[in-house]
Amino acid sequence: MKVIDFKNASCKHCYKCVRSCSVKAIKVKDAQATIMDDHCVLCGTCLEVCPQNAKTFVSDLEKVRAFITMGEKTIVSLAPAYLGIFDYDKPGQVVDALLRLGFSEVRETAEGAAYVTEAYTRLLAEGQMKNIISTCCPSVNELVEKYYPELVEYMAPVVSPMIAHGKLIKSMYGPDVKVVFVGPCIAKKQEAEGDDRTTGFVDAVLNFEEIESWLQERDISIRECEEKQPTNPDPKVNRLYPVTSGVISSVLAKKKVDSYKKIFVDGIEDCREVFEDMKKGLIENCFIEANMCEGGCVKGPAVNKLHISKYKATMVIEEQVEKQDPAYPQLAGNIDINKHFRSERIQDEMPTEEQITRILKATGKYNKTQELNCGACGYPTCRDKAIAVFQGKAEQEMCLPHVYEKARSMSNVVLEATPEIILIVDSAFQIIEFNKRAEDVFGINKSEAVNKMIFEIMDASDFEQVLEDHLSIKRKKIHLSGLGLVLLENIIYIEEMDAMLAIFQDVTDEEAEMERQLQMRMDTVDIAQQVIDKQMTVAQEIAGLLGETTAETKVILTQLRDSMMKEADQTDSRRRKIGWK
């Protein structure tokens, strides 16, 4: 089942979730990240680190509201972390606030933890297991079953306190009662609703953030509520389960002798280190309290956004908890809190060395020295990323240094190959970009040019105007008389850089050609005028002989002259229309 979901529109190519995911359970396809449910251990880290809030927790809130609206008897199993999370004067006010939301009854999950503690104590006393890993944290359970299946035999065959409590409540009130777990953990949803071994005992899971939002929606202030006690007997030391070493403290309170060394570990990386050592045989005869969240459940993924200090929360809980065994009566025989754990080993196809090499070469890595292993893509090494590409988890474009160099290379090719002169000048009129064509025209290389001011190589008045009014100059004809060039000038203000982009098109040859054609036309007109003048002279001498014929000749030649002058005028007009000044 899906516990964490994505809002694709908010995913922004940052790969922060991939970098933070220890087991790399996030696949990127078409630049969008998605959770691979079969790989995920539901630690919730991706929820915490996503800067765009693109990942969301699939909520049971509407389902719970429906239970209450339909008049179903709905009982809260309240995780003991509430003592350090909610803002209250007296802890009983939290109970009253939940009752005001419409719940029928509030019982503490620590009631179930007391029976889990009893089961752990029994396993320790029996001494039959080489090592015992606590199984209260469903996220740790997922980690072992999927990534360390060889350690499954060391997992305590006991359900979590939530499932134990759900079974207890349903045995007390009947199978139709609705049990809603309220806590700081998102993995509990999978355990309650998606694990075939434990489904049916907890009907819905809400996290503390959802309860906070619901209370605000109903305008219920916990501090203004009455103090009411949960209906379960005081679970005492078992309320310590959400803090580091809380399980061990509860076991030790039973005061039963055993031969196991006790260690606690929290945080996924530390858990993995312990499990790796256990695989190597470096850890023996130990009871390991393992928690996925650093600092315990009080800093679970569903409370981080409430800005709770795990240290303060731990102190508040420890100050309120009586460190004694509650001496609960034994569970009724019909309540089974055993659980069989099994291998759910992840089987990803591995590429050959040839395939890895081919993928590495596709991102410009032809030898070991070109493997930067920067981790920007989310994978610790370029080789790991190549394997992920082969497995369909990652994309070639996730290699940010390669994409950067590729884009930079393409832009450089365009910049250097263009026949136009390109400069970028900052607001202090210093040259900060100078392409190859500019080097050729001005006779200085880029390294020299970027240390110069624009007015050192050309007139800067147009740059001053653009910087002052932020209005671009387009297709203005200028003359670089010292260089014998005629240029079309474009200067554009770049607001983001507070700089100016200047592009000059060399039109010297075109200008010379147009001047040559104009001169040819003018020469033709002069010749026509000379013919007219000569004809007039001849006409005057033989006027008496030619009569009307002379007049007609004058008219025809005059028309020829006027036609040629008109063509010259039209040529000048066309030049003005295309921007020549």
C-alpha positions in Angstrom: 0.0 0.0 0.0 1.1 3.6 -0.5 2.0 5.6 2.6 4.1 8.4 1.1 3.0 10.1 -2.1 4.4 12.7 -4.4 3.1 15.9 -5.9 4.8 15.8 -9.3 4.3 19.5 -10.1 6.4 20.4 -7.0 9.4 18.2 -7.7 12.2 20.5 -8.8 15.2 18.3 -9.9 17.1 18.8 -6.7 17.5 15.1 -5.8 17.7 15.9 -2.1 15.4 13.0 -1.3 17.6 10.6 -3.2 20.7 11.9 -1.4 18.9 11.5 2.0 17.5 8.1 1.4 19.9 5.5 2.9 18.4 2.6 1.0 17.9 4.5 -2.3 14.2 3.6 -2.5 13.4 6.7 -4.7 13.3 6.3 -8.5 13.7 9.3 -10.8 12.0 9.0 -14.2 11.3 11.9 -16.6 12.9 14.2 -13.9 10.2 13.2 -11.4 10.9 11.3 -8.1 8.7 8.4 -7.1 8.8 6.1 -4.1 9.5 2.4 -4.9 7.2 0.9 -2.3 8.9 -2.5 -2.4 12.3 -0.9 -1.5 11.1 1.7 1.0 11.5 1.2 4.7 9.2 4.2 5.6 11.7 6.1 7.7 10.1 9.3 6.5 13.4 11.1 5.9 12.3 12.2 2.4 9.2 13.9 3.9 11.4 15.9 6.2 14.1 17.0 3.7 12.0 17.8 0.7 12.3 21.6 0.2 9.3 21.8 -2.0 6.9 19.7 0.2 6.5 17.5 -2.9 6.0 14.4 -0.7 2.9 13.9 1.4 1.6 11.4 3.9 -1.4 9.5 2.7 -3.9 10.4 5.4 -6.6 8.4 7.2 -8.2 11.6 8.7 -11.4 11.4 6.6 -11.8 7.8 7.3 -11.6 8.5 11.1 -14.1 11.4 10.8 -16.5 9.0 9.0 -16.2 6.5 11.9 -17.2 9.2 14.4 -19.9 10.7 12.2 -21.5 7.3 11.7 -21.6 6.8 15.5 -19.0 4.0 15.5 -17.4 3.4 18.9 -13.9 4.8 18.2 -11.1 4.4 20.7 -7.7 6.1 20.5 -4.5 4.2 21.1 -2.4 7.2 22.1 1.4 6.8 21.7 3.3 7.8 24.8 5.4 10.4 22.8 2.4 12.7 23.3 3.8 13.6 26.7 6.7 15.4 25.1 5.0 16.6 21.9 1.8 18.4 22.7 1.5 21.8 24.4 -0.4 21.4 27.7 -0.4 22.4 31.3 -1.4 18.9 32.4 -1.2 15.8 30.3 -4.8 14.9 30.9 -5.8 17.9 28.9 -4.7 16.1 25.7 -7.1 13.3 26.6 -10.0 15.8 26.9 -9.0 17.4 23.6 -9.3 14.1 21.8 -12.6 13.3 23.4 -13.9 16.7 22.2 -13.0 15.7 18.7 -15.6 12.9 19.1 -13.5 9.9 20.1 -15.3 7.5 22.5 -12.4 6.7 24.7 -8.6 7.3 25.0 -6.2 4.6 26.0 -2.4 4.8 26.0 -0.4 2.6 23.6 2.0 2.1 26.5 -0.6 -0.3 27.8 0.2 -2.6 24.9 4.0 -1.9 25.4 3.7 -3.4 28.9 2.8 -6.8 27.4 5.6 -6.4 24.7 8.0 -5.8 27.5 6.9 -9.0 29.2 7.5 -10.9 26.0 11.0 -9.5 25.6 11.8 -10.3 29.2 10.7 -13.9 28.6 12.9 -14.2 25.5 15.9 -12.8 27.5 15.3 -15.2 30.3 15.1 -18.2 28.0 18.4 -17.3 26.4 17.8 -19.3 23.2 18.6 -16.6 20.7 22.2 -15.6 19.8 21.1 -11.9 19.5 17.7 -10.3 20.0 16.7 -7.2 17.9 13.7 -5.3 19.3 10.8 -5.2 16.9 8.8 -2.2 18.2 9.8 0.0 15.3 8.1 -1.1 12.1 10.6 0.9 10.0 13.5 -1.1 11.5 11.6 -4.3 10.9 11.3 -3.3 7.2 15.0 -2.5 7.0 16.0 -5.9 8.4 13.5 -7.9 6.3 14.4 -6.2 3.1 18.1 -5.4 3.4 19.4 -7.7 6.1 17.3 -10.8 5.7 20.1 -13.0 7.1 19.4 -11.3 10.5 15.7 -12.1 10.5 16.4 -15.0 12.9 17.5 -12.5 15.5 14.3 -10.4 15.4 12.2 -10.7 18.5 9.1 -12.6 17.3 6.8 -10.1 19.0 4.4 -7.5 17.6 4.8 -3.8 18.2 3.1 -2.1 21.2 0.5 -0.6 18.7 -0.6 -4.0 17.4 -0.5 -5.5 20.9 -2.7 -2.7 22.1 -5.1 -3.0 19.1 -5.6 -6.7 19.9 -6.1 -6.0 23.6 -8.8 -3.3 22.8 -10.7 -5.4 20.4 -10.6 -8.3 22.9 -12.1 -6.0 25.5 -14.7 -4.1 23.4 -15.4 -6.6 20.6 -14.2 -6.9 17.0 -16.5 -4.1 15.7 -14.8 -1.3 17.8 -12.7 1.0 15.8 -9.1 1.5 17.0 -7.3 4.6 15.9 -3.6 4.9 16.6 -2.3 8.4 17.2 1.4 8.9 17.2 4.6 10.4 15.6 5.3 7.6 13.1 4.3 7.1 9.4 5.5 3.5 9.2 2.7 2.5 11.6 0.2 3.0 8.8 1.9 0.3 6.7 2.1 -2.0 9.8 -1.6 -1.5 10.6 -3.1 -1.6 7.2 -0.6 -3.0 4.7 1.1 -6.0 6.5 -0.9 -9.2 6.1 0.4 -10.4 9.5 -0.9 -7.5 11.5 -3.9 -6.0 9.6 -7.3 -5.9 11.2 -6.3 -4.9 14.7 -5.8 -1.1 14.2 -8.4 0.5 11.8 -6.7 3.8 11.1 -3.5 5.7 11.9 -3.3 9.5 12.5 -0.1 11.4 13.2 0.4 14.2 15.7 0.5 16.8 13.0 -3.0 15.7 11.7 -4.4 15.9 15.3 -2.9 19.4 15.7 -4.5 20.6 12.4 -7.9 19.0 13.4 -7.8 20.7 16.8 -7.1 24.0 15.1 -9.9 23.5 12.7 -12.3 22.8 15.5 -10.9 25.8 17.5 -9.9 23.5 20.4 -7.0 24.7 22.6 -5.4 21.9 24.6 -4.5 24.3 27.4 -8.2 25.3 27.8 -9.4 21.7 28.1 -10.1 19.9 31.3 -7.8 17.3 32.7 -9.1 13.8 32.1 -7.2 10.5 32.5 -6.9 7.8 29.9 -9.0 4.7 30.8 -6.1 2.3 31.0 -4.2 1.5 34.2 -1.0 3.4 34.6 1.6 1.7 32.4 4.4 3.4 34.3 7.9 2.7 33.0 6.5 1.5 29.6 5.7 5.1 28.8 9.5 5.4 28.1 9.3 3.5 24.9 9.4 6.6 22.6 12.8 7.8 24.1 16.2 6.4 23.5 16.8 3.3 25.7 13.2 3.3 26.8 12.7 -0.3 25.8 15.8 -1.4 27.7 14.6 0.6 30.7 11.3 -1.1 30.7 12.9 -4.6 30.4 15.3 -3.8 33.3 12.4 -2.7 35.5 11.1 -6.3 35.4 14.2 -7.2 37.5 14.7 -10.5 35.9 18.3 -11.8 35.5 19.6 -12.6 32.0 23.0 -12.9 30.3 22.5 -10.5 27.4 24.4 -7.3 26.9 22.1 -4.4 26.3 22.7 -1.8 23.6 20.5 0.8 22.0 20.9 2.4 18.6 18.9 5.0 16.7 19.1 6.6 13.3 19.1 4.6 10.1 22.9 4.8 9.5 23.7 3.7 13.0 21.2 0.9 12.7 22.8 -0.3 9.5 26.3 -0.1 11.0 25.1 -2.4 13.8 23.5 -4.8 11.4 26.6 -4.9 9.2 28.7 -5.8 12.3 26.1 -8.4 13.3 26.4 -10.0 9.8 30.2 -10.2 10.3 29.7 -11.9 13.6 31.2 -9.0 15.6 28.1 -8.7 17.8 26.9 -11.7 19.9 24.7 -12.2 22.9 23.2 -8.8 22.7 19.8 -7.3 23.1 19.6 -4.5 20.6 17.0 -1.8 21.0 16.8 -0.4 17.5 14.9 2.8 16.5 14.9 4.3 13.0 14.5 7.9 14.3 17.4 9.6 15.9 16.5 10.4 19.5 13.6 7.9 19.4 9.9 8.3 18.5 9.8 11.8 20.0 11.6 13.0 16.8 9.6 11.0 14.4 8.9 12.3 10.8 5.3 13.3 11.8 6.5 15.7 14.5 9.5 17.5 13.0 7.4 20.2 11.5 6.0 21.1 14.9 9.6 22.2 15.8 9.8 19.9 18.8 13.2 19.6 20.5 13.9 15.9 21.0 16.0 16.7 24.1 13.3 18.7 25.8 10.6 16.2 24.8 12.8 13.4 26.3 13.3 15.3 29.5 9.5 16.1 29.8 8.7 12.4 29.4 11.3 11.1 31.8 10.2 13.6 34.4 6.6 12.4 34.3 7.2 8.6 34.1 7.3 6.4 37.1 10.3 4.0 36.5 8.5 1.0 37.9 7.0 -2.1 36.4 3.1 -1.8 36.3 2.7 -5.5 37.2 -0.1 -5.9 34.7 -2.0 -9.2 34.8 -1.1 -11.7 32.1 -2.8 -11.4 28.7 -5.8 -13.6 28.1 -5.0 -16.8 26.3 -6.9 -15.6 23.2 -4.6 -12.6 22.6 -1.6 -13.7 20.6 1.2 -11.1 20.4 3.7 -13.3 18.5 4.8 -12.3 15.1 6.7 -14.3 12.5 9.3 -12.2 10.6 10.5 -13.3 7.1 12.9 -12.4 4.4 11.7 -9.8 2.0 15.0 -9.5 0.3 15.4 -6.9 -2.4 16.4 -8.6 -5.7 17.7 -5.9 -8.1 19.3 -7.1 -11.3 23.0 -6.1 -11.4 24.8 -4.9 -14.6 27.9 -6.4 -16.0 31.2 -4.4 -15.9 30.8 -3.7 -19.6 27.4 -2.2 -19.0 28.6 -0.1 -16.1 31.5 1.2 -18.2 29.2 2.1 -21.1 26.9 4.1 -18.8 29.8 5.9 -17.2 31.2 6.8 -20.6 27.8 8.3 -21.5 28.4 11.0 -18.9 32.0 11.7 -19.9 33.7 9.3 -17.4 36.3 7.4 -19.4 38.6 6.6 -16.5 38.7 6.6 -12.7 40.1 10.1 -12.5 36.9 11.4 -14.2 34.6 9.8 -11.6 34.1 12.7 -9.3 32.0 10.8 -6.8 30.5 14.1 -5.7 27.1 12.7 -4.6 25.1 15.5 -6.2 22.9 13.0 -8.0 22.1 11.3 -4.6 24.3 8.3 -5.0 27.6 8.1 -3.1 29.7 7.2 -6.2 29.5 7.5 -10.0 29.6 3.7 -10.2 26.6 3.4 -7.8 24.7 5.9 -9.9 25.6 3.9 -13.1 24.1 0.8 -11.5 21.0 2.7 -10.6 20.7 3.9 -14.2 20.9 0.3 -15.4 18.2 -0.7 -12.9 15.9 2.1 -14.0 16.1 4.0 -10.7 18.1 7.0 -12.0 18.6 9.0 -15.2 21.8 9.9 -17.0 20.9 13.6 -16.7 21.1 13.4 -12.9 24.8 13.8 -13.2 24.9 17.5 -12.5 28.6 18.1 -13.2 28.2 16.4 -16.6 25.0 18.3 -17.5 26.7 21.6 -16.4 29.8 20.9 -18.5 27.7 19.9 -21.4 25.6 23.0 -21.3 28.7 25.1 -20.8 30.4 23.4 -23.7 27.4 24.0 -26.0 27.1 27.7 -25.0 30.9 28.1 -25.5 30.7 26.6 -29.0 27.9 29.0 -30.0 29.7 32.0 -28.4 33.0 31.2 -30.1 31.6 30.1 -33.5 29.3 33.1 -34.1 30.5 35.7 -36.6 29.1 38.5 -34.4 31.2 40.4 -31.9 29.8 39.7 -28.4 30.7 41.5 -25.2 29.1 41.6 -21.7 29.8 44.8 -19.8 28.9 45.1 -16.1 27.4 48.2 -14.4 30.9 49.5 -13.6 31.6 49.4 -17.4 34.1 46.6 -17.0 34.2 43.9 -19.7 33.2 40.5 -18.3 32.7 38.5 -21.5 34.6 38.8 -24.8 34.2 36.2 -27.5 36.7 35.0 -30.2 35.4 37.4 -32.9 35.9 40.3 -30.5 39.5 39.1 -30.0 40.0 39.2 -33.8 38.5 42.6 -34.3 40.0 44.5 -31.4 43.3 42.6 -31.5 43.4 41.6 -27.8 42.7 38.2 -26.2 40.0 37.6 -23.7 42.2 37.4 -20.6 43.4 41.0 -21.4 40.0 42.3 -22.3 38.2 41.2 -19.1 40.5 43.5 -17.1 39.7 46.5 -19.3 36.9 49.1 -19.2 34.7 49.3 -22.3 35.8 52.9 -23.0 39.4 51.7 -23.4 38.6 49.9 -26.6 35.6 51.9 -28.0 33.2 54.8 -27.5 31.1 54.0 -24.4 28.4 56.6 -24.7 25.8 54.1 -25.9 26.6 51.8 -23.0 26.1 54.7 -20.6 22.7 55.5 -22.1 21.5 51.9 -21.8 22.7 51.6 -18.2 21.0 54.8 -17.3 17.5 54.3 -18.8 17.6 50.4 -19.2 16.3 50.8 -22.8 17.9 48.6 -25.4 19.6 50.0 -28.5 18.8 48.0 -31.6 20.4 48.0 -35.1 22.2 51.2 -34.8 24.9 51.8 -37.4 28.2 52.9 -35.9 31.7 53.4 -37.4 34.9 52.2 -35.8 37.0 54.6 -37.8 40.2 53.5 -36.2 39.6 50.0 -37.4 37.9 50.9 -40.6 34.7 49.0 -39.7 31.0 49.7 -40.0 28.9 47.8 -37.4 25.3 47.3 -36.6 25.1 47.7 -32.8 22.6 46.0 -30.4 23.0 46.7 -26.7 20.6 45.0 -24.3 20.3 45.6 -20.5 20.2 42.3 -18.5 18.3 43.1 -15.3 19.3 39.9 -13.4 23.0 40.7 -13.9 22.8 44.5 -13.8 24.9 44.2 -16.9 24.7 44.9 -20.7 25.0 42.4 -23.5 26.4 44.0 -26.7 26.2 42.3 -30.1 27.9 43.9 -33.1 27.3 42.7 -36.6 30.2 43.6 -39.0 28.5 45.1 -42.2 31.6 46.8 -43.6 31.6 44.7 -46.8 27.9 45.2 -47.3 28.2 48.9 -46.8 31.1 49.1 -49.3 29.1 47.1 -51.9 26.0 49.3 -51.5 28.2 52.4 -51.9 29.7 50.9 -55.1 26.3 50.2 -56.6 25.1 53.7 -55.8 28.1 55.2 -57.4 27.5 53.1 -60.5 24.0 54.4 -60.7 25.1 58.0 -60.3 27.7 57.6 -63.0 25.0 56.3 -65.3 22.9 59.4 -64.6 25.9 61.7 -65.4 26.4 60.0 -68.7 22.8 60.3 -69.6 22.9 64.0 -68.7 26.0 64.5 -70.9 24.2 62.8 -73.8 21.2 65.2 -73.3 23.5 68.2 -73.3 25.3 67.1 -76.4 22.1 66.4 -78.2 20.8 69.8 -77.3 23.9 71.4 -78.7 23.5 69.4 -81.9 19.8 70.2 -82.0 20.4 73.9 -81.8 22.8 73.7 -84.8 20.5 71.6 -86.9 17.2 72.9 -85.4 16.0 74.2 -88.7 16.6 70.8 -90.3 15.1 68.4 -87.7 12.1 70.4 -86.5 9.7 68.2 -84.6 12.2 65.2 -84.5 14.5 67.2 -82.3 11.8 67.9 -79.8 10.7 64.3 -79.6 14.3 63.2 -79.0 14.6 65.6 -76.1 11.5 64.3 -74.5 12.7 60.7 -74.7 16.1 61.4 -73.3 14.6 63.4 -70.5 12.3 60.6 -69.5 15.3 58.2 -69.5 17.2 60.5 -67.1 14.2 60.9 -64.8 13.7 57.2 -64.7 17.2 56.6 -63.6 17.1 59.3 -60.9 13.9 57.8 -59.5 15.5 54.3 -59.3 18.4 55.9 -57.3 15.9 57.5 -54.9 14.1 54.3 -54.4 17.3 52.5 -53.5 18.1 55.1 -50.8 14.6 54.7 -49.4 15.0 50.9 -49.1 18.3 51.4 -47.2 16.7 53.7 -44.7 13.8 51.1 -44.0 16.2 48.3 -43.1 17.9 50.4 -40.4 20.8 52.1 -42.1 21.5 55.4 -40.6 
